[in-house]
Amino acid sequence: MKALLFLLAGALPASNVALYEELLAKSQFSELEHQILQQSDYKQHGDVLVVYARALIAQQRLEDANTLLNFAVEQFPGNSELNYLAGLSKLRLASNGNVFSAKERAARGVELLQKAVIIKPDHFAARQALIDFYSVAPANAGGDKELALAMTEQLAKENPAQALLAQSRILLNEKKPAEALALLEQMMPNPPNARLLARKAQILNELAEYDAAFDNYKLAAEYATDLTDKYNALYHIGRLAVVADQDAMLGITALQQYLEFYSDSENKTLPWATLRLAQLMYRTGDNFEATLLVGSLTHARVADEEFNLILLSLLSALKAKDAPAVIEQPEAAPEAVEEKQDNGQDQAETIQEI
């Protein structure tokens, strides 16, 4: 009876779970952790442990996540999400850790992912993680490309959109972006899936097909049902408006929404979003707003040379605007120099796996 009551308590939703999920969505990790730790019985609630673990993984606090999840899967062995997160954290630790512990952690990670799927066969994130592991891991570490393809074929019978995500990811892992793009264009469902649109936009961006990438990010934002997917797409709309000379006003609106949603958060892309918005304001002639935005970045600690070069260039251009002109000369907007965090893998590519 005591064990039954404990399991029931673990299944009961904590009164603050909705608040925790909102804080997680907005990347307000410190406040989230503070709120959870104020709840003395948080370890008795599986749904709270899920949110806490997701936050730790999102911050790359993988060892902390691993410790929490080792406890969580022991307390709630039938919770598919906790098994999935535990498997995911171990696979990431295996890829980042030393060679001596990597193989053991990877094997345990795969075991936990498999258990998540056994508990909940339609846990597509766990199935995607397994397919991704089998397709990229070397054979001596458990990789099996034939198994990855077989799992993808089985997934296609149950959920074509999820199968398409897996198939395109396998092709990208094999450095075949053109083939992945062709597959997405051929098999895109109607109505389209936001994550497939974002994957397509990411590939188009890497292939320097910026007009098409911009259009697909717009569609991804429109069709997104997940907040992370939506705001990730909005960020890239703003970024491409700067670096690829796309619709400036649409870019401004997208970045304003992004910054409003993630205000007072620990989202590491916020400085870039602010800088991109300042560049667009400068381009459209709103030097006052651009100056305010640049001013908010003067104390930002961003250890990235490209970011600081763009910031310095924009600051100089704005100061030149304010200086009395002796000879009127046309001015060019500051050149945009890209960097990996700003132009790299979509945030959703990582976050959706959590």
C-alpha positions in Angstrom: 0.0 0.0 0.0 2.8 2.4 0.9 4.5 1.7 -2.4 1.3 2.3 -4.3 0.7 5.6 -2.6 4.2 6.7 -3.5 3.7 5.8 -7.1 0.4 7.7 -7.1 2.1 10.7 -5.6 4.7 10.6 -8.3 2.0 10.6 -11.0 0.1 13.5 -9.5 0.8 16.8 -11.3 2.6 19.3 -9.1 0.6 22.6 -8.8 3.5 24.6 -10.3 4.4 22.4 -13.3 2.7 24.8 -15.8 4.9 27.6 -14.3 8.0 25.5 -14.6 7.3 24.7 -18.2 6.8 28.3 -19.0 10.1 29.3 -17.4 11.8 26.5 -19.3 10.3 27.6 -22.6 11.6 31.1 -22.0 15.1 29.9 -21.0 14.7 31.4 -17.5 16.8 28.6 -16.0 18.0 30.2 -12.8 14.5 31.1 -11.7 13.2 27.7 -12.8 15.8 25.9 -10.6 15.1 28.3 -7.7 11.3 27.6 -7.9 11.8 23.9 -8.1 14.2 23.7 -5.2 11.7 25.7 -3.1 9.3 22.7 -3.5 10.5 20.4 -0.8 8.9 17.3 -2.3 9.9 17.9 -5.9 11.7 14.6 -6.1 8.4 12.9 -5.5 7.0 14.2 -8.8 8.1 12.7 -12.0 6.7 15.6 -14.1 8.8 18.1 -12.1 11.9 16.0 -12.6 11.3 15.9 -16.3 11.2 19.7 -16.5 14.3 20.1 -14.2 16.2 17.5 -16.3 15.3 19.3 -19.6 16.5 22.6 -18.2 19.9 21.0 -17.1 20.4 19.4 -20.5 19.5 22.7 -22.3 22.2 24.4 -20.2 24.7 21.6 -21.1 24.9 20.7 -17.4 25.1 17.1 -18.4 26.8 15.7 -15.3 24.1 17.4 -13.1 21.4 16.1 -15.4 22.9 12.6 -15.3 23.0 12.5 -11.5 19.4 13.7 -11.3 18.2 11.3 -13.9 20.0 8.3 -12.4 17.8 8.9 -9.3 14.7 9.7 -11.4 14.6 6.5 -13.5 15.1 4.5 -10.3 12.2 6.2 -8.6 10.0 6.2 -11.7 11.1 3.3 -13.9 7.8 3.4 -15.9 8.2 7.0 -16.9 9.1 7.0 -20.7 10.2 10.7 -20.7 12.6 10.3 -17.8 14.1 7.2 -19.5 14.5 9.1 -22.7 16.1 12.1 -21.1 18.4 9.8 -19.1 19.5 8.0 -22.3 20.0 11.3 -24.1 22.2 12.8 -21.4 24.3 9.6 -21.3 24.8 9.7 -25.1 25.8 13.3 -25.0 28.2 12.6 -22.1 29.6 9.7 -24.1 30.3 11.9 -27.1 31.9 14.7 -24.9 33.7 12.5 -22.3 36.8 10.5 -22.1 37.2 7.4 -24.2 37.3 5.1 -21.2 33.8 5.8 -20.0 32.3 6.7 -23.4 31.5 3.2 -24.5 29.8 2.2 -21.2 27.8 5.4 -21.1 26.7 5.0 -24.7 25.6 1.4 -24.2 23.6 2.5 -21.1 22.2 5.4 -23.0 20.9 3.2 -25.8 19.4 0.8 -23.3 17.5 3.7 -21.7 16.2 5.0 -25.0 15.1 1.5 -26.0 13.2 1.3 -22.7 11.5 4.6 -23.3 10.3 3.2 -26.6 9.1 0.0 -25.1 7.1 1.9 -22.5 5.7 4.3 -25.1 6.1 3.1 -28.7 5.1 6.5 -30.1 7.9 8.3 -28.2 9.2 9.6 -31.5 12.0 11.7 -29.9 13.5 8.6 -28.4 13.2 6.8 -31.7 14.8 9.7 -33.5 17.7 9.7 -31.0 18.2 5.9 -31.5 18.3 6.3 -35.3 20.7 9.2 -35.0 23.0 7.2 -32.8 23.0 4.1 -34.9 23.7 6.2 -38.0 26.7 8.2 -36.7 28.3 6.0 -34.1 31.2 3.8 -35.2 30.5 0.1 -35.3 32.8 -0.7 -32.4 30.8 1.8 -30.3 27.4 0.3 -31.2 26.7 2.0 -34.5 24.7 0.1 -37.1 23.8 2.0 -40.2 21.6 -0.9 -41.5 19.6 -0.9 -38.3 19.2 2.9 -38.5 17.7 2.5 -42.0 15.5 -0.4 -40.9 14.2 1.7 -38.0 13.5 4.6 -40.4 11.6 2.3 -42.7 9.5 1.1 -39.8 8.9 4.7 -38.7 7.7 5.6 -42.2 4.8 3.1 -41.8 3.7 4.8 -38.6 4.5 8.5 -39.0 5.8 9.7 -42.4 6.8 13.2 -41.1 8.9 11.7 -38.3 10.5 9.3 -40.9 11.3 12.2 -43.1 13.0 14.0 -40.3 15.1 10.9 -39.6 15.9 10.3 -43.3 17.0 13.9 -43.9 19.1 13.8 -40.7 20.9 10.6 -41.9 21.7 12.3 -45.2 23.0 15.3 -43.4 25.2 13.1 -41.2 26.6 11.6 -44.4 27.4 15.2 -45.7 24.7 15.0 -48.4 22.7 18.3 -48.0 21.6 18.4 -51.6 20.0 14.9 -51.4 18.4 15.8 -48.0 16.9 18.9 -49.6 15.6 17.0 -52.6 14.0 14.5 -50.3 12.3 17.2 -48.2 11.0 19.0 -51.3 9.6 15.7 -52.7 8.1 14.4 -49.5 7.0 17.5 -47.6 3.5 16.8 -46.3 0.5 19.1 -46.9 -0.1 21.0 -44.7 3.6 21.2 -44.0 5.3 20.3 -40.7 7.1 23.2 -38.9 10.2 21.1 -38.0 10.5 19.8 -41.6 10.3 23.4 -42.9 12.9 24.5 -40.4 15.2 21.6 -41.5 14.7 22.5 -45.1 15.4 26.2 -44.3 18.6 25.3 -42.5 19.8 23.3 -45.5 18.9 26.1 -47.9 20.8 28.5 -45.7 23.9 26.3 -45.7 23.7 26.1 -49.5 23.5 29.9 -49.7 20.0 29.8 -51.2 18.9 32.6 -48.9 15.6 33.7 -50.5 14.2 30.2 -50.3 15.6 29.8 -46.7 13.9 33.0 -45.7 10.5 31.9 -47.2 10.8 28.5 -45.4 11.6 30.1 -42.0 8.5 32.3 -42.5 6.4 29.1 -43.1 8.0 27.4 -40.1 7.0 30.2 -37.8 3.5 30.2 -39.2 3.0 26.4 -38.8 4.8 26.0 -35.5 2.8 24.6 -32.6 5.8 24.5 -30.3 7.1 27.8 -28.8 10.8 26.9 -29.3 10.2 26.0 -33.0 8.3 29.3 -33.5 10.8 31.6 -31.9 13.8 29.8 -33.5 12.2 30.5 -36.9 11.6 34.1 -36.0 15.2 34.6 -35.0 16.4 33.3 -38.4 14.0 35.5 -40.2 15.6 38.4 -38.5 19.1 37.1 -39.1 18.6 36.5 -42.8 17.0 40.0 -43.1 20.4 41.3 -42.2 22.9 39.0 -43.8 21.0 38.2 -47.0 19.2 41.6 -47.5 15.7 40.1 -47.0 12.6 42.1 -46.0 13.9 44.5 -43.3 10.5 45.3 -41.8 9.6 41.7 -41.5 13.0 41.0 -39.9 12.4 43.8 -37.4 9.0 42.5 -36.4 10.4 39.0 -36.0 13.3 40.0 -33.8 11.2 42.3 -31.7 8.9 39.3 -30.9 11.9 37.1 -30.2 13.5 39.6 -27.8 10.2 40.3 -26.0 9.6 36.5 -25.5 13.1 35.9 -24.2 13.5 39.1 -22.1 15.2 38.5 -18.8 16.2 35.0 -19.8 19.5 33.1 -20.1 19.1 32.6 -23.9 22.6 32.8 -25.2 21.4 34.2 -28.6 19.9 37.3 -27.1 23.0 39.5 -27.7 23.0 38.4 -31.4 19.3 39.1 -31.7 19.8 42.5 -30.2 22.7 43.3 -32.6 20.8 42.1 -35.6 17.8 44.3 -34.7 20.1 47.3 -34.3 21.6 46.6 -37.8 18.1 46.5 -39.3 17.1 49.7 -37.4 20.2 51.4 -38.8 19.4 50.2 -42.3 15.9 51.6 -42.2 17.0 54.9 -40.8 15.9 54.6 -37.2 19.3 55.7 -35.8 17.8 56.6 -32.4 16.5 53.0 -31.8 19.7 51.5 -33.2 21.7 53.6 -30.8 19.6 52.5 -27.8 20.1 48.8 -28.8 23.8 49.2 -29.3 24.0 50.9 -26.0 22.4 48.0 -24.3 25.2 45.8 -25.7 28.2 47.8 -24.6 28.6 45.8 -21.4 27.6 42.5 -23.0 30.3 39.9 -22.4 30.3 38.0 -25.7 33.6 36.2 -26.3 33.3 36.2 -30.0 35.5 38.3 -32.3 32.9 38.6 -35.1 30.2 39.8 -32.8 32.5 42.5 -31.3 33.7 43.6 -34.8 30.1 44.1 -36.0 29.2 45.9 -32.8 32.2 48.2 -33.1 31.5 48.9 -36.8 27.8 49.7 -36.1 28.8 51.9 -33.1 31.3 53.8 -35.3 28.7 54.3 -38.1 26.1 55.7 -35.6 28.6 58.1 -34.1 29.5 59.3 -37.6 25.9 60.0 -38.2 25.8 62.3 -35.2 29.0 64.1 -36.1 28.8 67.3 -38.1 29.4 66.5 -41.8 32.0 68.6 -43.7 31.5 66.7 -46.9 28.4 64.7 -47.6 29.2 61.2 -48.6 27.0 58.2 -49.1 27.4 55.6 -46.3 27.2 51.9 -46.5 25.6 49.9 -43.7 28.1 48.0 -41.6 29.1 44.7 -43.1 27.6 41.7 -41.5 30.2 39.1 -40.5 28.7 35.7 -39.5 29.7 33.5 -36.7 28.8 29.9 -35.8 26.3 30.5 -33.0 24.4 33.1 -35.1 24.5 31.2 -38.3 24.9 27.6 -37.2 22.6 24.8 -36.3 19.1 25.8 -35.4 18.4 26.0 -31.7 15.5 23.7 -32.3 17.8 21.1 -33.7 19.1 20.7 -30.2 16.2 21.7 -28.1 13.6 19.5 -29.8 15.8 16.5 -28.9 15.3 17.3 -25.3 
